[in-house]
Amino acid sequence: MIRWMARDVCGLPEGGGGLSTSGGSMATFSATVAARHNRLGEDLAGGTVYTTAFAHHSVAKVARLAGIPAAHIRTVPHAPDLRMDHHAAAAMIRADRDAGLRPFLLVATAGTTDTVDPLPELADLARREDVWLHVDAAYDSGGGPGGRKPHLVSGDTVLNEWMAVLWPCDRRRS
């Protein structure tokens, strides 16, 4: 079912997949645990997450549930247009890495709270710094068929819901 949704409904290439969850918070939890496992393995010490004040309220909660100390959940400043300041995010990641922490997850927003972060710049940052980029698009991503924002579904975008509908689509570049 997930592969059919990814390929035929979402229009994503073969190889896409995903996980059906009970809602946005659980999808964010799944993404956080996947990132933690992928980037930190069994050693969680120093693991650090980056997000903004405009991220969905579940982001910080699920990071804590995933074993990340509150002191290692960073709130990245935002620009006047309420989008994540990717320059500030880069500086914070570098400073934390220099301080011996282990940045592993950058959580961007694509419509979750009516804010769309600068996704191409954040994707470049995630690649450069080798951190997992999770794009929370639970509300009004509009990236699906007939959506208003199809440009959001490109590159390494991972949608965990569409417009608060629990039909998951997941796309990762291999």
C-alpha positions as CSV (number, residue, x, y, z in Angstrom):
1,M,0.0,0.0,0.0
2,I,2.8,2.4,0.9
3,R,4.7,1.8,-2.3
4,W,1.6,2.2,-4.4
5,M,0.8,5.5,-2.6
6,A,4.4,6.7,-3.1
7,R,4.5,5.7,-6.8
8,D,1.0,6.1,-8.2
9,V,-0.5,8.8,-5.9
10,C,2.5,10.8,-4.9
11,G,4.3,10.4,-8.2
12,L,7.6,9.5,-6.6
13,P,10.1,7.2,-8.2
14,E,10.4,3.5,-7.5
15,G,12.3,2.8,-4.3
16,G,10.2,5.1,-2.2
17,G,8.6,3.7,0.9
18,G,7.4,4.6,4.3
19,L,5.5,3.7,7.4
20,S,1.9,4.3,8.2
21,T,1.5,6.0,11.6
22,S,-1.4,7.2,13.7
23,G,-0.7,10.8,13.2
24,G,1.9,13.6,12.8
25,S,3.4,13.3,16.2
26,M,4.0,9.6,15.8
27,A,5.4,10.2,12.3
28,T,7.8,12.8,13.7
29,F,8.8,10.4,16.5
30,S,9.5,7.7,13.9
31,A,11.6,10.1,11.8
32,T,13.5,11.2,14.9
33,V,14.3,7.6,16.0
34,A,15.3,6.7,12.4
35,A,17.7,9.8,12.4
36,R,19.0,9.0,15.8
37,H,19.7,5.4,14.9
38,N,21.2,6.3,11.5
39,R,23.5,9.0,12.8
40,L,24.3,8.1,16.4
41,G,23.9,4.3,16.5
42,E,23.8,3.1,20.1
43,D,25.8,5.9,21.6
44,L,23.4,8.8,22.1
45,A,25.9,11.0,24.1
46,G,26.0,14.5,22.7
47,G,23.3,13.9,20.1
48,T,21.8,17.3,19.2
49,V,18.6,18.3,17.4
50,Y,17.9,21.7,15.6
51,T,14.5,23.2,14.9
52,T,12.7,26.5,15.2
53,A,10.1,28.1,17.5
54,F,7.6,27.6,14.6
55,A,8.0,23.8,14.4
56,H,5.1,21.6,15.4
57,H,4.9,21.3,19.2
58,S,5.6,17.5,18.9
59,V,9.2,18.0,17.7
60,A,10.8,18.8,21.1
61,K,8.6,16.3,22.8
62,V,9.5,13.4,20.6
63,A,13.2,14.3,20.7
64,R,13.0,14.0,24.5
65,L,11.1,10.7,24.2
66,A,13.8,9.5,21.8
67,G,16.4,10.1,24.6
68,I,17.7,13.5,23.6
69,P,18.3,15.8,26.7
70,A,16.4,19.0,26.6
71,A,19.7,20.9,26.7
72,H,20.5,19.3,23.3
73,I,17.4,20.5,21.5
74,R,18.3,23.7,19.9
75,T,15.9,26.4,18.8
76,V,17.4,28.0,15.6
77,P,16.5,31.7,15.2
78,H,14.2,32.7,12.5
79,A,14.3,35.4,9.9
80,P,11.7,38.3,9.8
81,D,9.6,36.2,7.4
82,L,9.4,33.4,10.2
83,R,11.5,31.0,8.2
84,M,14.5,29.2,9.8
85,D,17.7,31.3,9.4
86,H,19.9,28.7,7.7
87,H,23.0,30.8,8.4
88,A,22.3,30.7,12.1
89,A,21.6,26.9,11.9
90,A,24.9,26.4,10.2
91,A,26.7,28.4,12.8
92,M,25.0,26.6,15.7
93,I,25.8,23.2,14.2
94,R,29.5,24.1,13.7
95,A,29.7,25.6,17.3
96,D,28.1,22.5,18.8
97,R,30.4,20.2,16.9
98,D,33.4,22.2,18.0
99,A,32.2,21.9,21.6
100,G,32.2,18.1,21.3
101,L,28.4,17.6,20.6
102,R,27.1,15.4,17.9
103,P,24.6,17.2,15.7
104,F,22.4,14.6,14.0
105,L,18.9,16.0,13.1
106,L,17.7,19.2,11.5
107,V,13.9,19.6,11.5
108,A,12.5,22.0,8.9
109,T,8.9,23.0,8.5
110,A,7.0,22.9,5.2
111,G,3.6,24.3,6.1
112,T,3.2,22.7,9.5
113,T,2.5,26.0,11.2
114,D,1.9,28.0,8.0
115,T,5.6,28.5,7.7
116,V,7.8,27.1,5.0
117,D,11.5,27.1,5.8
118,P,14.2,27.6,3.1
119,L,14.3,23.9,2.2
120,P,17.0,23.9,-0.6
121,E,19.4,25.8,1.7
122,L,18.7,23.5,4.6
123,A,19.1,20.4,2.4
124,D,22.5,21.8,1.4
125,L,23.4,22.4,5.0
126,A,22.3,18.9,6.0
127,R,24.5,17.4,3.3
128,R,27.5,19.5,4.2
129,E,27.2,18.8,7.9
130,D,26.1,15.2,7.6
131,V,23.0,15.6,9.6
132,W,19.6,14.1,8.9
133,L,17.0,16.5,7.5
134,H,13.4,15.9,8.4
135,V,10.9,18.1,6.7
136,D,7.7,18.2,8.7
137,A,4.9,18.8,6.2
138,A,1.9,17.6,8.3
139,Y,-0.4,20.5,7.5
140,D,-0.9,22.0,4.0
141,S,2.2,20.8,2.4
142,G,0.1,20.8,-0.7
143,G,2.8,18.8,-2.5
144,G,0.5,16.1,-3.7
145,P,-1.6,15.7,-6.8
146,G,-3.2,19.1,-7.5
147,G,-1.4,20.6,-4.6
148,R,-0.6,24.3,-4.3
149,K,3.1,23.9,-3.5
150,P,4.4,21.0,-5.7
151,H,7.9,22.6,-5.6
152,L,8.1,21.3,-2.0
153,V,8.2,17.7,-3.1
154,S,11.6,17.6,-4.7
155,G,15.1,16.5,-3.9
156,D,15.3,14.7,-0.5
157,T,11.9,15.9,0.7
158,V,10.3,13.5,3.1
159,L,6.6,14.1,3.6
160,N,5.1,12.4,6.7
161,E,1.6,13.4,6.0
162,W,-0.4,15.4,3.4
163,M,-2.7,18.2,4.6
164,A,-3.3,16.4,7.9
165,V,-4.4,13.2,6.1
166,L,-2.7,10.1,7.4
167,W,-1.5,8.8,4.0
168,P,2.3,8.7,4.3
169,C,4.7,9.2,1.5
170,D,8.5,8.9,1.9
171,R,11.1,9.6,-0.6
172,R,14.8,9.4,0.0
173,R,17.6,9.7,-2.6
174,S,19.8,6.6,-2.5
